Amino acid sequence: MTYSAIADVTTAIVELLREHAAEAATPLDPSGIEAVAPDAVDSLSGLELAVYPYRIATDNRAGTAVKQVTGTTRSDPPLTLSVRYLLIAYTDHDETRAESGDGRSGPLERGTSLGAALQILHDNQQLDPNDSPAALYQNESLTITFVDEPLDEMLSLWAQFEGASYRPTAAIEVAPVVIQSLNEEEFTRVDERETRVGRHTDGADTDETPDRLDIPGNS
């Protein structure tokens, strides 16, 4: 069932980042990329990049949805969504540390990690379900776009995370995320029959449909 679509897409985004962080020379440690809320981050967790879904909305860009037909089963149109995510860099957990091991200060280190994540997503803005690093139970490819959230909205969002300090943050939108309907009905297909119209020599049209029924009593 595709009620897990939002969770599946979140997992796919995390695994996409991990996969490319492991393959390329990036400052990101794949094991430090997680799907987690900012107010659930432990300062000693070793987290480097958080992926957090913060806004879910209906997505009607594909046009009016139609009923789905499979064999002799007809189901209601799917629910199509767009999901927005925060990408948050947590590379430096010790705010009192002047410099990290590679000589970069905390803010620079976090900015570098966030930039690496954005580079990966920029280079992989289309995600085919067949090529996804995590299972996606939909036929439609995912599109990843960058979102310019106004600063006041971003700060307001961060204010909802109790005890969490603001970190370098970027926003992305992923769509379409498809949740199939469970409303189904069986139906019987009506086979089309060929109707041939012939003409007698007297000019009268006659219906030569092979399976025409003659009703007794009618002349």
Secondary structure, 3 states (H helix, E strand, C coil): CHHHHHHHHHHHHHHHHHHHHHHCCCCCCHHHEEECCHHHCCCCCCCCEEEEEEEEEECCCCCCCCCEEECCEEECCCEEEEEEEEEEECCCCCCCCCCCCCCCCHHHHHHHHHHHHHHHHHCCCEECHHHCCCCCCCCCCEEEEEECCCHHHHHHHHHCCCCCCCCCEEEEEEEEEEECCCCEEECCCCCCCCCCEEECCCCCEEECCCCCCCCCCCC
